[in-house]
Amino acid sequence: MLDSAVGMGRAASPSRRAPFNSPAPTVQSSPLLGTYKQPAVDLVRGEGVYLFDAAGHRYLDFVSGIAVNALGYGDVGLTSALHAAADGLVHTSNLFGTSPAFKLAEALVARSFADKVFFCNSGAEANEGAFKFARRWARSLIGENLAKHEIIALRGSFHGRLFGTLAATDRPAYRLPFRPLAGGIAIVERNIEDLALALDAETVAALILEPVQGEGGVRVLDAGFVREIRALTQERRIALIFDEIQCGLGRTGSLFAYEQLGVEPDVLTLAKPMAGGLPMGAVLLTDSIAAAIQPGDHATTFGGGPFVATVALHVLERLADEKLLAQVTTNGEWMGKELEEIGRRTGRIRAVRGVGYIWGADVLGMAGHVVSEALQSGLLMCTAGDYTIRLLPPLVATRDELADGLAILERVL
Ligand SMILES: Cc1ncc(COP(=O)(O)O)c(C=O)c1O
């Protein structure tokens, strides 16, 4: 894992890729609610790591549907899994059992610290579920101890935009217009001294953290720091929740990011790449937390339906592939070094952070401007805060494809 400042220096080298010939996007009026600022690009198909718009322009995709499309586009195995799933049941509700959910839970348990799994439909929903399970467990510790209910999140965190998860998300622009947020949730500085004060055994039920903070600027948490957190939470009987919604399922080079930290959580949340682009989330729990949960404590209509679970089982097997994970690790190390080199050559990058196929670079000027320019040059990227560009290539991207994208980025910078 790398987290280092980059020096400034030489001018940009010539690019390895022909300039992208895209006309400027036009502003369209839209019946869609204006919650997204979208460029006027109509994406219509994908192939490997490339997306194509209706006008036939090709884009190298370093967004992957925000860490969702790990297998890229048009993947033959994924397409077959989708067809196989469509031949079976699509939905039955959780009033009845279906074997795809059972098999998927079994596979997740076999590959992780967890003993039990709850399925839902998105990342925010997974975290909301994790908060409920942790509270239910904390209250079961000493009778119905109502005092032990608080949830602590870290500075720079992003856990979702529903009321509970928004209160655990450290982005004033997302929070302020919606106050009052859910109570009993607080944000604490990312250091062990502040946490030691905040993690009161009597009042705190859970601590949630992202092993790699994604939206908060791609910040890889130090393994020693997380181990200290684990020791504190264990000692004070506080549930430790790892949010691996963005950094989990192969993106850091191991199936779960926590494998690189040397500690296991009590609860872990997944979503984004789980079902190859179909909406799905999951909460993984130890038996000790799960023992506190009773029928009726939580539910969702769609969670773990047979269609989505069949596809997710295929995706899990593919993302757990050792060869793929090794490639993400070695190519990721290379990508970090290349980004630092680009920073030196262009003088436009102040710091580079990341691991595997999740990288952030603090740029001079607004990150959104760099992202728009890159789009015009045929490279899709996103931001992680005002001054950080975020690179999330599909996990199947080859070294050459990564190099092509970085060459476009260098030219744009
Ligand atoms: C770490 C993390 N947690 C939670 C979420 C929320 O997921 P969703 O958008 O599926 O609700 C995200 C989304 O970006 C995320 O990156």
PDBQT file of the ligand as one rigid body, heavy atoms in Angstrom, charges set to zero:
ROOT
HETATM    1  C1  LIG A 501     -17.436   2.843   1.174  1.00  0.00    +0.000 C 
HETATM    2  C2  LIG A 501     -18.846   3.026   0.723  1.00  0.00    +0.000 A 
HETATM    3  N1  LIG A 501     -19.840   2.734   1.559  1.00  0.00    +0.000 NA
HETATM    4  C3  LIG A 501     -21.123   2.881   1.209  1.00  0.00    +0.000 A 
HETATM    5  C4  LIG A 501     -21.479   3.342  -0.040  1.00  0.00    +0.000 A 
HETATM    6  C5  LIG A 501     -22.913   3.490  -0.415  1.00  0.00    +0.000 C 
HETATM    7  O1  LIG A 501     -23.257   2.545  -1.388  1.00  0.00    +0.000 OA
HETATM    8  P1  LIG A 501     -24.560   2.730  -2.285  1.00  0.00    +0.000 P 
HETATM    9  O2  LIG A 501     -24.282   3.865  -3.210  1.00  0.00    +0.000 OA
HETATM   10  O3  LIG A 501     -24.708   1.411  -2.996  1.00  0.00    +0.000 OA
HETATM   11  O4  LIG A 501     -25.684   3.002  -1.358  1.00  0.00    +0.000 OA
HETATM   12  C6  LIG A 501     -20.466   3.674  -0.946  1.00  0.00    +0.000 A 
HETATM   13  C7  LIG A 501     -20.812   4.224  -2.270  1.00  0.00    +0.000 C 
HETATM   14  O5  LIG A 501     -20.028   4.840  -2.930  1.00  0.00    +0.000 OA
HETATM   15  C8  LIG A 501     -19.117   3.504  -0.557  1.00  0.00    +0.000 A 
HETATM   16  O6  LIG A 501     -18.122   3.818  -1.380  1.00  0.00    +0.000 OA
ENDROOT
TORSDOF 0
